Amino acid sequence: MLKLVLIVALILAFWLWLRAKPKKVGSEAEARAILGVAKDAKAGEIRAAHRRLMQAVHPDRGGSADLARRINAARDVLLGRLRH
């Protein structure tokens, strides 16, 4: 019986993990605030800010996975703006 309960709990946890969607960054202003860069920041400055923040909050180093996703999303928004 205990094995069945553990299997069901693992399946439920995996299902919830699959359904979890990372929060999206709503605007460029929010992305700049997350990374702490200026409005006219170049790609190198954005990448440096991203690298600095990820070193502090990376999940492999005990940080928050949700915060790491938001930092990555902010980088993608700002670098996408520079590409187009």
PyMOL commands that set and color helices and strands:
alter all, ss='L'
color gray80, all
select helices_A, chain A and resi 2-19+28-35+43-57+59-61+65-83
alter helices_A, ss='H'
color red, helices_A
deselect
rebuild
show_as cartoon
